[in-house]
């Protein structure tokens, strides 16, 4: 689905009536026009807002002042082009630049921070397929540039609720590829330290190798669908793309 920008309004090219998703704080607002059925099919959050007695149902406007327009722009692309997210490079779809093996730590952090914000947004709007795709994008980008999203992953512990599968990614990074420098260079709260320590104690008799890292065998261990007993977004993409 092509998109275009006129002034500060992003349009989906559809003849059907749309919903305005107003994103960003005052002075930085961008209005995204999105087809209602697209939002409701993907997101339980938007479905509840648009099919209930909330004001959004009456006004057809959803306001997200705490989110960045670039974050919703990433989600907007996912709504209309799930196939590309799944079968091409998620990093390209997310428009996160061209960081490669020569990327500086700051360049890599910029890319991973955008992915982390996208994951947290997906969790907020209850689109777990989007969250799972973002985890895969992090894994692919990690392999591509040879750096790990340590700082971004720690945000899962600082911001997100308990018992989310993405937190296991952080623990496994420490277990299989971590260095002492990571401990000194990033913030980790008590829950994060306990999770890593618990994992180390459980594996203390085992020699760990980066080649044995769980994400190489099955990245779905960090997905919501694995925890919930559902189907991976990658298995649903052919069905989704025909809708």
ChimeraX commands (.cxc) that place a marker at each C-alpha (Angstrom):
marker #1 position 0.00,0.00,0.00 radius 0.5
marker #1 position 1.68,3.26,-1.04 radius 0.5
marker #1 position 1.76,6.22,1.29 radius 0.5
marker #1 position 2.19,9.92,0.67 radius 0.5
marker #1 position 2.71,12.98,2.80 radius 0.5
marker #1 position 1.05,16.34,2.33 radius 0.5
marker #1 position 1.92,18.96,4.92 radius 0.5
marker #1 position 1.82,17.08,8.21 radius 0.5
marker #1 position -0.81,14.53,7.19 radius 0.5
marker #1 position 0.04,11.00,6.13 radius 0.5
marker #1 position -2.61,9.33,3.96 radius 0.5
marker #1 position -3.37,5.74,3.18 radius 0.5
marker #1 position -4.71,5.63,-0.36 radius 0.5
marker #1 position -8.12,4.07,0.11 radius 0.5
marker #1 position -11.64,5.05,-0.85 radius 0.5
marker #1 position -13.03,3.86,2.46 radius 0.5
marker #1 position -13.54,6.27,5.36 radius 0.5
marker #1 position -10.55,6.40,7.64 radius 0.5
marker #1 position -9.59,6.94,11.24 radius 0.5
marker #1 position -7.27,9.78,12.23 radius 0.5
marker #1 position -4.44,8.68,14.51 radius 0.5
marker #1 position -2.94,11.88,15.93 radius 0.5
marker #1 position 0.60,11.20,17.11 radius 0.5
marker #1 position 3.12,13.31,18.99 radius 0.5
marker #1 position 3.19,16.14,21.54 radius 0.5
marker #1 position 1.89,19.64,20.85 radius 0.5
marker #1 position 3.88,21.33,18.12 radius 0.5
marker #1 position 5.11,18.01,16.70 radius 0.5
marker #1 position 1.79,16.33,15.85 radius 0.5
marker #1 position 1.42,14.22,12.72 radius 0.5
marker #1 position -2.02,12.96,11.64 radius 0.5
marker #1 position -2.10,9.48,10.11 radius 0.5
marker #1 position -5.22,8.48,8.19 radius 0.5
marker #1 position -5.76,4.73,8.52 radius 0.5
marker #1 position -8.59,2.43,7.45 radius 0.5
marker #1 position -10.55,1.35,10.52 radius 0.5
marker #1 position -10.70,-2.36,9.68 radius 0.5
marker #1 position -6.90,-2.44,9.24 radius 0.5
marker #1 position -6.35,-1.04,12.73 radius 0.5
marker #1 position -8.95,-3.27,14.36 radius 0.5
marker #1 position -7.68,-6.43,12.67 radius 0.5
marker #1 position -4.14,-5.94,13.96 radius 0.5
marker #1 position -4.57,-4.23,17.31 radius 0.5
marker #1 position -6.81,-5.13,20.23 radius 0.5
marker #1 position -6.13,-1.66,21.67 radius 0.5
marker #1 position -7.48,0.17,18.62 radius 0.5
marker #1 position -10.33,-2.29,18.26 radius 0.5
marker #1 position -11.46,-1.58,21.83 radius 0.5
marker #1 position -11.19,2.19,21.33 radius 0.5
marker #1 position -13.11,2.24,18.05 radius 0.5
marker #1 position -15.81,-0.30,18.84 radius 0.5
marker #1 position -16.77,0.87,22.31 radius 0.5
marker #1 position -18.38,3.87,23.97 radius 0.5
marker #1 position -15.07,5.73,24.19 radius 0.5
marker #1 position -14.87,9.18,22.59 radius 0.5
marker #1 position -12.69,7.76,19.81 radius 0.5
marker #1 position -15.69,5.83,18.56 radius 0.5
marker #1 position -17.66,9.06,18.15 radius 0.5
marker #1 position -14.90,11.33,16.82 radius 0.5
marker #1 position -12.93,8.79,14.71 radius 0.5
marker #1 position -9.79,10.41,16.17 radius 0.5
marker #1 position -7.29,8.58,18.35 radius 0.5
marker #1 position -4.71,10.75,20.11 radius 0.5
marker #1 position -1.30,9.36,21.04 radius 0.5
marker #1 position 0.57,12.41,22.45 radius 0.5
marker #1 position 3.21,10.34,24.25 radius 0.5
marker #1 position 4.42,8.51,21.14 radius 0.5
marker #1 position 6.82,9.62,18.40 radius 0.5
marker #1 position 5.44,10.07,14.88 radius 0.5
marker #1 position 8.37,8.05,13.51 radius 0.5
marker #1 position 7.33,5.14,15.74 radius 0.5
marker #1 position 3.79,5.16,14.41 radius 0.5
marker #1 position 5.19,5.56,10.90 radius 0.5
marker #1 position 6.95,2.21,11.41 radius 0.5
marker #1 position 3.70,0.69,12.66 radius 0.5
marker #1 position 1.77,2.28,9.78 radius 0.5
marker #1 position 4.04,0.49,7.29 radius 0.5
marker #1 position 3.47,-2.80,9.12 radius 0.5
marker #1 position -0.30,-2.36,8.96 radius 0.5
marker #1 position -0.31,-2.10,5.20 radius 0.5
marker #1 position 2.68,-4.21,4.15 radius 0.5
marker #1 position 3.12,-7.15,6.51 radius 0.5
marker #1 position 4.49,-9.23,3.66 radius 0.5
marker #1 position 7.55,-6.98,3.22 radius 0.5
marker #1 position 8.26,-6.96,6.91 radius 0.5
marker #1 position 8.27,-10.75,6.92 radius 0.5
marker #1 position 9.97,-11.65,3.65 radius 0.5
marker #1 position 12.43,-8.79,3.16 radius 0.5
marker #1 position 14.59,-6.94,5.65 radius 0.5
marker #1 position 12.59,-5.59,8.60 radius 0.5
marker #1 position 15.38,-3.07,9.11 radius 0.5
marker #1 position 14.74,-1.65,5.63 radius 0.5
marker #1 position 10.99,-1.50,6.28 radius 0.5
marker #1 position 11.65,0.34,9.53 radius 0.5
marker #1 position 13.72,2.93,7.63 radius 0.5
marker #1 position 16.45,2.69,10.25 radius 0.5
marker #1 position 19.32,3.52,7.94 radius 0.5
marker #1 position 22.17,1.51,6.55 radius 0.5
marker #1 position 24.27,0.63,9.58 radius 0.5
marker #1 position 26.68,-2.19,8.77 radius 0.5
marker #1 position 29.64,-4.01,10.26 radius 0.5
marker #1 position 31.55,-0.69,10.29 radius 0.5
marker #1 position 28.86,1.15,12.21 radius 0.5
marker #1 position 29.94,3.01,15.31 radius 0.5
marker #1 position 28.44,2.17,18.67 radius 0.5
marker #1 position 26.38,5.38,18.50 radius 0.5
marker #1 position 25.00,4.51,15.04 radius 0.5
marker #1 position 24.11,1.01,16.16 radius 0.5
marker #1 position 22.41,2.35,19.30 radius 0.5
marker #1 position 20.29,4.75,17.20 radius 0.5
marker #1 position 18.99,1.85,15.14 radius 0.5
marker #1 position 18.33,-0.39,18.12 radius 0.5
marker #1 position 16.65,2.42,20.08 radius 0.5
marker #1 position 14.15,2.90,17.24 radius 0.5
marker #1 position 13.41,-0.83,17.23 radius 0.5
marker #1 position 13.01,-0.82,21.00 radius 0.5
marker #1 position 10.49,2.05,20.83 radius 0.5
marker #1 position 8.61,0.19,18.11 radius 0.5
marker #1 position 8.42,-2.96,20.28 radius 0.5
marker #1 position 7.13,-0.99,23.27 radius 0.5
marker #1 position 4.53,0.69,21.06 radius 0.5
marker #1 position 3.41,-2.69,19.71 radius 0.5
marker #1 position 3.02,-3.94,23.27 radius 0.5
marker #1 position 1.03,-0.83,24.18 radius 0.5
marker #1 position -1.44,-1.29,21.32 radius 0.5
marker #1 position -1.58,-5.06,21.92 radius 0.5
marker #1 position -0.24,-6.13,18.53 radius 0.5
marker #1 position 2.01,-9.00,19.53 radius 0.5
marker #1 position 2.75,-9.99,15.95 radius 0.5
marker #1 position 4.35,-6.58,15.47 radius 0.5
marker #1 position 6.37,-7.08,18.68 radius 0.5
marker #1 position 7.59,-10.46,17.47 radius 0.5
marker #1 position 8.63,-9.00,14.12 radius 0.5
marker #1 position 10.61,-6.28,15.90 radius 0.5
marker #1 position 12.49,-8.91,17.92 radius 0.5
marker #1 position 13.40,-10.65,14.66 radius 0.5
marker #1 position 14.57,-7.31,13.24 radius 0.5
marker #1 position 16.85,-6.87,16.27 radius 0.5
marker #1 position 18.24,-10.37,15.81 radius 0.5
marker #1 position 18.89,-9.86,12.10 radius 0.5
marker #1 position 20.51,-6.48,12.66 radius 0.5
marker #1 position 22.67,-7.92,15.44 radius 0.5
marker #1 position 23.95,-10.59,13.06 radius 0.5
marker #1 position 24.48,-8.04,10.28 radius 0.5
marker #1 position 26.54,-5.49,12.20 radius 0.5
marker #1 position 28.08,-7.69,14.89 radius 0.5
marker #1 position 26.78,-5.59,17.79 radius 0.5
marker #1 position 24.17,-6.36,20.41 radius 0.5
marker #1 position 21.22,-4.13,21.44 radius 0.5
marker #1 position 22.19,-4.24,25.10 radius 0.5
marker #1 position 21.09,-0.73,26.03 radius 0.5
marker #1 position 17.84,-0.98,24.06 radius 0.5
marker #1 position 17.04,-4.39,25.51 radius 0.5
marker #1 position 17.45,-3.07,29.05 radius 0.5
marker #1 position 14.53,-0.74,28.39 radius 0.5
marker #1 position 12.32,-3.83,28.46 radius 0.5
marker #1 position 13.20,-4.19,32.13 radius 0.5
marker #1 position 12.79,-0.50,32.91 radius 0.5
marker #1 position 9.49,0.10,31.10 radius 0.5
marker #1 position 7.64,-3.13,30.41 radius 0.5
marker #1 position 5.63,-5.32,32.76 radius 0.5
marker #1 position 6.79,-8.60,34.27 radius 0.5
marker #1 position 7.06,-11.90,32.47 radius 0.5
marker #1 position 7.42,-10.71,28.89 radius 0.5
marker #1 position 9.26,-13.04,26.48 radius 0.5
marker #1 position 11.51,-10.27,25.08 radius 0.5
marker #1 position 13.32,-10.07,28.43 radius 0.5
marker #1 position 14.73,-13.53,27.81 radius 0.5
marker #1 position 16.64,-12.07,24.84 radius 0.5
marker #1 position 18.56,-9.78,27.20 radius 0.5
marker #1 position 19.42,-12.64,29.53 radius 0.5
marker #1 position 20.61,-14.84,26.66 radius 0.5
marker #1 position 22.76,-12.01,25.26 radius 0.5
marker #1 position 24.56,-11.82,28.59 radius 0.5
marker #1 position 24.81,-15.58,28.88 radius 0.5
marker #1 position 26.22,-16.33,25.45 radius 0.5
marker #1 position 27.92,-13.17,24.24 radius 0.5
marker #1 position 28.24,-10.79,27.19 radius 0.5
marker #1 position 31.38,-9.09,28.43 radius 0.5
marker #1 position 32.32,-7.41,31.72 radius 0.5
marker #1 position 32.13,-4.06,29.93 radius 0.5
marker #1 position 28.38,-4.51,29.49 radius 0.5
marker #1 position 27.87,-4.46,33.25 radius 0.5
marker #1 position 29.57,-1.07,33.57 radius 0.5
marker #1 position 28.20,0.57,30.43 radius 0.5
marker #1 position 24.44,0.12,30.72 radius 0.5
marker #1 position 21.79,0.56,33.36 radius 0.5
marker #1 position 20.05,-2.55,34.62 radius 0.5
marker #1 position 17.52,-2.58,37.40 radius 0.5
marker #1 position 17.22,-5.17,40.15 radius 0.5
marker #1 position 14.93,-7.43,38.16 radius 0.5
marker #1 position 17.42,-7.51,35.28 radius 0.5
marker #1 position 20.38,-8.36,37.51 radius 0.5
marker #1 position 18.43,-11.12,39.22 radius 0.5
marker #1 position 17.35,-12.59,35.89 radius 0.5
marker #1 position 20.92,-12.73,34.58 radius 0.5
marker #1 position 22.28,-14.10,37.88 radius 0.5
marker #1 position 19.59,-16.76,38.05 radius 0.5
marker #1 position 20.38,-17.88,34.52 radius 0.5
marker #1 position 24.10,-18.01,35.28 radius 0.5
marker #1 position 23.53,-20.14,38.34 radius 0.5
marker #1 position 21.37,-22.55,36.35 radius 0.5
marker #1 position 24.06,-22.87,33.68 radius 0.5
marker #1 position 27.17,-22.67,35.87 radius 0.5
marker #1 position 28.26,-26.24,35.08 radius 0.5
marker #1 position 27.89,-25.74,31.33 radius 0.5
marker #1 position 30.48,-24.20,29.00 radius 0.5
marker #1 position 28.60,-21.62,26.95 radius 0.5
marker #1 position 29.52,-20.70,23.40 radius 0.5
marker #1 position 28.14,-17.91,21.22 radius 0.5
marker #1 position 27.59,-20.56,18.55 radius 0.5
marker #1 position 25.07,-22.25,20.85 radius 0.5
marker #1 position 23.00,-19.11,21.39 radius 0.5
marker #1 position 19.24,-19.90,21.46 radius 0.5
marker #1 position 18.37,-17.17,18.95 radius 0.5
marker #1 position 20.32,-19.03,16.26 radius 0.5
marker #1 position 18.15,-22.13,16.65 radius 0.5
marker #1 position 14.74,-20.60,17.32 radius 0.5
marker #1 position 14.17,-16.83,17.52 radius 0.5
marker #1 position 10.54,-17.52,18.41 radius 0.5
marker #1 position 11.63,-18.16,22.01 radius 0.5
marker #1 position 11.48,-14.35,22.38 radius 0.5
marker #1 position 8.07,-13.99,20.74 radius 0.5
marker #1 position 4.73,-13.44,22.41 radius 0.5
marker #1 position 3.08,-16.18,20.36 radius 0.5
marker #1 position 5.41,-18.81,21.85 radius 0.5
marker #1 position 4.36,-17.86,25.35 radius 0.5
marker #1 position 0.70,-17.60,24.41 radius 0.5
marker #1 position 0.61,-20.83,22.41 radius 0.5
marker #1 position -0.33,-19.02,19.22 radius 0.5
marker #1 position 0.92,-18.94,15.63 radius 0.5
marker #1 position 3.97,-16.92,14.55 radius 0.5
marker #1 position 3.26,-13.86,12.42 radius 0.5
marker #1 position 5.51,-15.37,9.73 radius 0.5
marker #1 position 3.14,-18.30,9.37 radius 0.5
marker #1 position 0.17,-15.95,9.07 radius 0.5
marker #1 position 1.61,-13.55,6.52 radius 0.5
marker #1 position 0.17,-15.18,3.38 radius 0.5
marker #1 position -3.30,-15.09,4.92 radius 0.5
marker #1 position -2.82,-11.51,6.07 radius 0.5
marker #1 position -1.52,-10.20,2.77 radius 0.5
marker #1 position -4.69,-11.29,0.97 radius 0.5
marker #1 position -6.99,-9.39,3.28 radius 0.5
marker link #1:1,2 radius 0.2
marker link #1:2,3 radius 0.2
marker link #1:3,4 radius 0.2
marker link #1:4,5 radius 0.2
marker link #1:5,6 radius 0.2
marker link #1:6,7 radius 0.2
marker link #1:7,8 radius 0.2
marker link #1:8,9 radius 0.2
marker link #1:9,10 radius 0.2
marker link #1:10,11 radius 0.2
marker link #1:11,12 radius 0.2
marker link #1:12,13 radius 0.2
marker link #1:13,14 radius 0.2
marker link #1:14,15 radius 0.2
marker link #1:15,16 radius 0.2
marker link #1:16,17 radius 0.2
marker link #1:17,18 radius 0.2
marker link #1:18,19 radius 0.2
marker link #1:19,20 radius 0.2
marker link #1:20,21 radius 0.2
marker link #1:21,22 radius 0.2
marker link #1:22,23 radius 0.2
marker link #1:23,24 radius 0.2
marker link #1:24,25 radius 0.2
marker link #1:25,26 radius 0.2
marker link #1:26,27 radius 0.2
marker link #1:27,28 radius 0.2
marker link #1:28,29 radius 0.2
marker link #1:29,30 radius 0.2
marker link #1:30,31 radius 0.2
marker link #1:31,32 radius 0.2
marker link #1:32,33 radius 0.2
marker link #1:33,34 radius 0.2
marker link #1:34,35 radius 0.2
marker link #1:35,36 radius 0.2
marker link #1:36,37 radius 0.2
marker link #1:37,38 radius 0.2
marker link #1:38,39 radius 0.2
marker link #1:39,40 radius 0.2
marker link #1:40,41 radius 0.2
marker link #1:41,42 radius 0.2
marker link #1:42,43 radius 0.2
marker link #1:43,44 radius 0.2
marker link #1:44,45 radius 0.2
marker link #1:45,46 radius 0.2
marker link #1:46,47 radius 0.2
marker link #1:47,48 radius 0.2
marker link #1:48,49 radius 0.2
marker link #1:49,50 radius 0.2
marker link #1:50,51 radius 0.2
marker link #1:51,52 radius 0.2
marker link #1:52,53 radius 0.2
marker link #1:53,54 radius 0.2
marker link #1:54,55 radius 0.2
marker link #1:55,56 radius 0.2
marker link #1:56,57 radius 0.2
marker link #1:57,58 radius 0.2
marker link #1:58,59 radius 0.2
marker link #1:59,60 radius 0.2
marker link #1:60,61 radius 0.2
marker link #1:61,62 radius 0.2
marker link #1:62,63 radius 0.2
marker link #1:63,64 radius 0.2
marker link #1:64,65 radius 0.2
marker link #1:65,66 radius 0.2
marker link #1:66,67 radius 0.2
marker link #1:67,68 radius 0.2
marker link #1:68,69 radius 0.2
marker link #1:69,70 radius 0.2
marker link #1:70,71 radius 0.2
marker link #1:71,72 radius 0.2
marker link #1:72,73 radius 0.2
marker link #1:73,74 radius 0.2
marker link #1:74,75 radius 0.2
marker link #1:75,76 radius 0.2
marker link #1:76,77 radius 0.2
marker link #1:77,78 radius 0.2
marker link #1:78,79 radius 0.2
marker link #1:79,80 radius 0.2
marker link #1:80,81 radius 0.2
marker link #1:81,82 radius 0.2
marker link #1:82,83 radius 0.2
marker link #1:83,84 radius 0.2
marker link #1:84,85 radius 0.2
marker link #1:85,86 radius 0.2
marker link #1:86,87 radius 0.2
marker link #1:87,88 radius 0.2
marker link #1:88,89 radius 0.2
marker link #1:89,90 radius 0.2
marker link #1:90,91 radius 0.2
marker link #1:91,92 radius 0.2
marker link #1:92,93 radius 0.2
marker link #1:93,94 radius 0.2
marker link #1:94,95 radius 0.2
marker link #1:95,96 radius 0.2
marker link #1:96,97 radius 0.2
marker link #1:97,98 radius 0.2
marker link #1:98,99 radius 0.2
marker link #1:99,100 radius 0.2
marker link #1:100,101 radius 0.2
marker link #1:101,102 radius 0.2
marker link #1:102,103 radius 0.2
marker link #1:103,104 radius 0.2
marker link #1:104,105 radius 0.2
marker link #1:105,106 radius 0.2
marker link #1:106,107 radius 0.2
marker link #1:107,108 radius 0.2
marker link #1:108,109 radius 0.2
marker link #1:109,110 radius 0.2
marker link #1:110,111 radius 0.2
marker link #1:111,112 radius 0.2
marker link #1:112,113 radius 0.2
marker link #1:113,114 radius 0.2
marker link #1:114,115 radius 0.2
marker link #1:115,116 radius 0.2
marker link #1:116,117 radius 0.2
marker link #1:117,118 radius 0.2
marker link #1:118,119 radius 0.2
marker link #1:119,120 radius 0.2
marker link #1:120,121 radius 0.2
marker link #1:121,122 radius 0.2
marker link #1:122,123 radius 0.2
marker link #1:123,124 radius 0.2
marker link #1:124,125 radius 0.2
marker link #1:125,126 radius 0.2
marker link #1:126,127 radius 0.2
marker link #1:127,128 radius 0.2
marker link #1:128,129 radius 0.2
marker link #1:129,130 radius 0.2
marker link #1:130,131 radius 0.2
marker link #1:131,132 radius 0.2
marker link #1:132,133 radius 0.2
marker link #1:133,134 radius 0.2
marker link #1:134,135 radius 0.2
marker link #1:135,136 radius 0.2
marker link #1:136,137 radius 0.2
marker link #1:137,138 radius 0.2
marker link #1:138,139 radius 0.2
marker link #1:139,140 radius 0.2
marker link #1:140,141 radius 0.2
marker link #1:141,142 radius 0.2
marker link #1:142,143 radius 0.2
marker link #1:143,144 radius 0.2
marker link #1:144,145 radius 0.2
marker link #1:145,146 radius 0.2
marker link #1:146,147 radius 0.2
marker link #1:147,148 radius 0.2
marker link #1:148,149 radius 0.2
marker link #1:149,150 radius 0.2
marker link #1:150,151 radius 0.2
marker link #1:151,152 radius 0.2
marker link #1:152,153 radius 0.2
marker link #1:153,154 radius 0.2
marker link #1:154,155 radius 0.2
marker link #1:155,156 radius 0.2
marker link #1:156,157 radius 0.2
marker link #1:157,158 radius 0.2
marker link #1:158,159 radius 0.2
marker link #1:159,160 radius 0.2
marker link #1:160,161 radius 0.2
marker link #1:161,162 radius 0.2
marker link #1:162,163 radius 0.2
marker link #1:163,164 radius 0.2
marker link #1:164,165 radius 0.2
marker link #1:165,166 radius 0.2
marker link #1:166,167 radius 0.2
marker link #1:167,168 radius 0.2
marker link #1:168,169 radius 0.2
marker link #1:169,170 radius 0.2
marker link #1:170,171 radius 0.2
marker link #1:171,172 radius 0.2
marker link #1:172,173 radius 0.2
marker link #1:173,174 radius 0.2
marker link #1:174,175 radius 0.2
marker link #1:175,176 radius 0.2
marker link #1:176,177 radius 0.2
marker link #1:177,178 radius 0.2
marker link #1:178,179 radius 0.2
marker link #1:179,180 radius 0.2
marker link #1:180,181 radius 0.2
marker link #1:181,182 radius 0.2
marker link #1:182,183 radius 0.2
marker link #1:183,184 radius 0.2
marker link #1:184,185 radius 0.2
marker link #1:185,186 radius 0.2
marker link #1:186,187 radius 0.2
marker link #1:187,188 radius 0.2
marker link #1:188,189 radius 0.2
marker link #1:189,190 radius 0.2
marker link #1:190,191 radius 0.2
marker link #1:191,192 radius 0.2
marker link #1:192,193 radius 0.2
marker link #1:193,194 radius 0.2
marker link #1:194,195 radius 0.2
marker link #1:195,196 radius 0.2
marker link #1:196,197 radius 0.2
marker link #1:197,198 radius 0.2
marker link #1:198,199 radius 0.2
marker link #1:199,200 radius 0.2
marker link #1:200,201 radius 0.2
marker link #1:201,202 radius 0.2
marker link #1:202,203 radius 0.2
marker link #1:203,204 radius 0.2
marker link #1:204,205 radius 0.2
marker link #1:205,206 radius 0.2
marker link #1:206,207 radius 0.2
marker link #1:207,208 radius 0.2
marker link #1:208,209 radius 0.2
marker link #1:209,210 radius 0.2
marker link #1:210,211 radius 0.2
marker link #1:211,212 radius 0.2
marker link #1:212,213 radius 0.2
marker link #1:213,214 radius 0.2
marker link #1:214,215 radius 0.2
marker link #1:215,216 radius 0.2
marker link #1:216,217 radius 0.2
marker link #1:217,218 radius 0.2
marker link #1:218,219 radius 0.2
marker link #1:219,220 radius 0.2
marker link #1:220,221 radius 0.2
marker link #1:221,222 radius 0.2
marker link #1:222,223 radius 0.2
marker link #1:223,224 radius 0.2
marker link #1:224,225 radius 0.2
marker link #1:225,226 radius 0.2
marker link #1:226,227 radius 0.2
marker link #1:227,228 radius 0.2
marker link #1:228,229 radius 0.2
marker link #1:229,230 radius 0.2
marker link #1:230,231 radius 0.2
marker link #1:231,232 radius 0.2
marker link #1:232,233 radius 0.2
marker link #1:233,234 radius 0.2
marker link #1:234,235 radius 0.2
marker link #1:235,236 radius 0.2
marker link #1:236,237 radius 0.2
marker link #1:237,238 radius 0.2
marker link #1:238,239 radius 0.2
marker link #1:239,240 radius 0.2
marker link #1:240,241 radius 0.2
marker link #1:241,242 radius 0.2
marker link #1:242,243 radius 0.2
view
